[in-house]
Structures are given as structure tokens and as C-alpha cells.
């Protein structure tokens, strides 16, 4: 399960709508509880460097990723997942999403995908990679009322 | 010999017993990564191709510089440098290599 404060999820939605019709991406920052649930406390937008096919691909700027790791390296939070948008497409994890996640064995992360239809968010789902089966499984995405940090 | 801090990303921490950073000696990036492989079983397989180049979906930074913009694994290190290993995060809504095959069977109509 991943828990995201409603205010942060709204801001992530704004990022995906502002980026439409292109895919956007960012990092989810937070903690992991004793039941392995992810709790999001902040997020950071990152640039999509795939400018040639930004309508159906994203490639997160590694310099942005480095910047975020530096920002949070002294804790208490850590990078717990990734979000990206699917313009005019469902929020299911695609084969491309799966292949790229398998390459980096991102089994500890939540992958939140936001579907944006005609410029408006249609919904979001969160996915977790099962390494042995080499596929994503949906996990519950729960919005919680607490206010969180954003940027 | 220089003491280097190696920052480990979340996806690779199962290989380092959960450690987010490791201190290790080395004069070049290649030497440090080889020592990491010796110390942590499977580390090299996840980061290097045949021990000679960094996998295409891994980025290695020395401080703020990507080693692909420097001398790759031969990039020299000085005492106190930080190596950050970052997986490439990518994806997208459509599949790349897999295509659906469509077979059309034409049956002539004989009336």
C-alpha cells in the first residue's frame, strides 16, 4: 500500500496536467512502515529528457535524480517511488514501464502512474514490481488528509 | 590511496545489507566498483557489463559529474570524493519491441 496526502496528490496531478500532452515524471519521498507500506511525505518534479517521444516515453534526468538524493541523503526520509503520467492512456503499467523497471530491479519502489485524458486527470494507480514474475502488481493507493511538504 | 564514499541507491541496497553508503579505497572509479563487487556479491552484475563498462541503464557520478562525460571507469578519484550510483528511471505508455501479429485469412467467396 502507498499512502499519499491528498494535498500532495493534487500537486502531482497538477504537474501531470501542466505537462499534457507529454509524459512527466518525478520522485516520491517518504518512509516505509513496519508493514512495508510506503508513506509519501514530499515529492520532487524531475525533467523528462526524452524530448523526441515525450508523448509516450519518459527518461528521468539523472542530474535531477542526483539532486534529490543529495537533498534527502541525511534523512529521515528516502526515495520510495516514482510517478509519471500516461497522457490519453490508462494508468496501467505498460510493457515499457515493466521492462525499464526490471532493468534496474526496482522492487522496493512504488510506481504511481497518473492517467491524463484530454488534459484532465482521469485517475491514478500504484504498482509494485515482482522481480521473480517480472511483472507489476497493483497496490492500493490511499489518500490521507494530512498536509505534507511539496515542491 | 583515496578514501571514497559510495552512495547506494534503494534498488541496490539489498546487495549491501541495506547500507546506503560504503567507504572504500580506490584510485579510479573502476577500481572502487571492482572492490565493491568483491565485498558485495552480485554488485558487479548489476552495475557493470563484463566488469569493463557501466551498464547503459546505470549512471555513475563522481561528486556532481557523470563519468560518461569524463573518463568512464578510468576517471581518477581523490580523497573524500563521493561516487553516486543511480539507475536510469524510464518508461512510457507504449511498448517498444513487442508487436501484435495480425493474420488475415482471405477466403474467396464462391457463389
HADDOCK unambig.tbl for C-alpha pairs under 7 A between the chains (distance, minus, plus):
assign (segid A and resid 56 and name CA) (segid B and resid 92 and name CA) 5.17 0.50 0.50
assign (segid A and resid 56 and name CA) (segid B and resid 93 and name CA) 5.27 0.50 0.50
assign (segid A and resid 56 and name CA) (segid B and resid 94 and name CA) 6.14 0.50 0.50
assign (segid A and resid 57 and name CA) (segid B and resid 91 and name CA) 5.74 0.50 0.50
assign (segid A and resid 57 and name CA) (segid B and resid 92 and name CA) 3.92 0.50 0.50
assign (segid A and resid 57 and name CA) (segid B and resid 93 and name CA) 6.53 0.50 0.50
assign (segid A and resid 58 and name CA) (segid B and resid 90 and name CA) 5.41 0.50 0.50
assign (segid A and resid 58 and name CA) (segid B and resid 91 and name CA) 5.49 0.50 0.50
assign (segid A and resid 58 and name CA) (segid B and resid 92 and name CA) 5.65 0.50 0.50
assign (segid A and resid 59 and name CA) (segid B and resid 89 and name CA) 6.09 0.50 0.50
assign (segid A and resid 59 and name CA) (segid B and resid 90 and name CA) 4.35 0.50 0.50
assign (segid A and resid 59 and name CA) (segid B and resid 91 and name CA) 6.76 0.50 0.50
assign (segid A and resid 60 and name CA) (segid B and resid 89 and name CA) 5.47 0.50 0.50
assign (segid A and resid 60 and name CA) (segid B and resid 90 and name CA) 6.04 0.50 0.50
assign (segid A and resid 62 and name CA) (segid B and resid 88 and name CA) 6.83 0.50 0.50
assign (segid A and resid 86 and name CA) (segid B and resid 93 and name CA) 5.65 0.50 0.50
assign (segid A and resid 89 and name CA) (segid B and resid 93 and name CA) 6.97 0.50 0.50
assign (segid A and resid 94 and name CA) (segid B and resid 92 and name CA) 6.94 0.50 0.50
assign (segid A and resid 94 and name CA) (segid B and resid 93 and name CA) 5.49 0.50 0.50
assign (segid A and resid 94 and name CA) (segid B and resid 94 and name CA) 6.20 0.50 0.50
assign (segid A and resid 94 and name CA) (segid B and resid 95 and name CA) 6.54 0.50 0.50
assign (segid A and resid 95 and name CA) (segid B and resid 95 and name CA) 5.16 0.50 0.50
assign (segid A and resid 96 and name CA) (segid B and resid 91 and name CA) 5.29 0.50 0.50
assign (segid A and resid 96 and name CA) (segid B and resid 92 and name CA) 5.83 0.50 0.50
assign (segid A and resid 96 and name CA) (segid B and resid 93 and name CA) 6.90 0.50 0.50
assign (segid A and resid 96 and name CA) (segid B and resid 94 and name CA) 6.24 0.50 0.50
assign (segid A and resid 96 and name CA) (segid B and resid 95 and name CA) 4.85 0.50 0.50
assign (segid A and resid 96 and name CA) (segid B and resid 96 and name CA) 6.33 0.50 0.50
assign (segid A and resid 97 and name CA) (segid B and resid 91 and name CA) 4.24 0.50 0.50
assign (segid A and resid 97 and name CA) (segid B and resid 92 and name CA) 5.77 0.50 0.50
assign (segid A and resid 100 and name CA) (segid B and resid 90 and name CA) 5.95 0.50 0.50
assign (segid A and resid 100 and name CA) (segid B and resid 91 and name CA) 5.89 0.50 0.50
assign (segid A and resid 104 and name CA) (segid B and resid 87 and name CA) 5.96 0.50 0.50
assign (segid A and resid 105 and name CA) (segid B and resid 11 and name CA) 6.12 0.50 0.50
assign (segid A and resid 106 and name CA) (segid B and resid 11 and name CA) 5.12 0.50 0.50
assign (segid A and resid 107 and name CA) (segid B and resid 11 and name CA) 6.76 0.50 0.50
assign (segid A and resid 108 and name CA) (segid B and resid 11 and name CA) 6.25 0.50 0.50
